[in-house]
Amino acid sequence: MTFSRADLPEGFVFGTATSAYQIEGHRFGGAGPTHWDSFAATPGNVVRAEDGATACDHYHRWEEDLDLVRDANFDAYRFSTSWARVMPDGRTVNPEGLDFYDRLVDGMLERGIKPALTLYHWELPSDLSDRGGWTNADMPGWFGDFAEVVARRIGDRVWSVAPINEMWCVAWLSHFLGEHAPGLRDVRAAARAVHHVLASHGRAVEALRGAGVANVGAVCNFEDSRPADASAGAAEAAARYHAIYNLLFLQPLTGGGYPDLVLEGIGAHLPRGWEGDMKAIAAPLDWFGVNYYTRRNIAPNDGPWPHLHDVPGRLERTAMGWEIWPQGLKATLELVAGHVDVPIYVTENGMAAPDEVHRGEVRDPARIDFLNRHVDCARAAMDAGVDLRGYFVWSLLDNYEWALGYEKRFGLVHVDFESLERTPKTSWHAMRDALRRTP
Ligand code: FCB
């Protein structure tokens, strides 16, 4: 790495991240079925119809995996609780599920790792999705109950909590663009999902505070959206994209309400009485998390609202086809710093590459370069005044990359999905050296 721990302020937190459904293996430990299982079983939704039944078998190999976090000298580990493991039908507690997270949190503490908890990283219990999932106005109540159950069991030992990972993906990607479970393409469903996801966040924050949990934040995803050319139409389309992608959740969470450019499209479809929820949605937070991967070049089109599409850019791309644009991380951190007055963390950043094991080694120089360039830009944002307190690499392990199945490898550690063997990549070794603590 071109940086080391010493280049960052004392106390800056380096971490790595995963999520429950992507690594645990959902056929184990009494977890209930989720909408990702049924989405994946529907032909055409997921590459090779792969699902999270086995994933990385982290449910059985968590000790080895936490050793990998510790041995790379990370300070924190961002993980998530599966709602369907804790409450298989979304409402009834599975003690085995809670026991698992209890062991996991203790395992982190024994290794000197800060547990950074996300309550929901996308595996909705099927019973709730059969009731309309995020489009159902009862979701905030159910989610608040789930938050409370988790808080009462492990809330005393976690370092931080965020209720919902990437609300844009939960609501928009899944109900408007149809790319993630439940795979809807319906503006009315999307509007309701947007609002119920935000209201659920608010309800969870209340439940967490009520249970005495400290350090509660939110994690949103951002892209640096730019006009694809110099035309006025492209500038307008990019502004709409920016409002939908970057402001739709950030603004309500920080008391600014829904952006006008989004209300244009969804205002008529929001659930009745939505205005009454906005105060709880903007409840004060202790920190704000930024997930950042790429930029988008936006052009207008004649299609239905929001009348836009993204145009492939000319920068180097990752295996996801995402342009590598570290400068966008600085711009994003500055954008967020303009809305929040709490510490900011980069809660996800990383890249997929077609990594392979050769003679026991996995060489991934492109990932090392990617991480170096993004940490540089994060430092530049700090120099420009952003109160950035930490940086988490996505991901510890190669894992289930949702609709793209197991093919897109984001890990610092390679996983052989046949033998489930873990092989630290050169990026893992480089992080370990960069993060070594000098005595
Ligand atoms: C983010 C998700 C994470 C992973 C990365 C690549 O949007 O939070 O689960 O899929 O992208």
Residues whose N, C-alpha, C, O or C-beta is under 5 A from the ligand:
A	BS01	FCB	E166
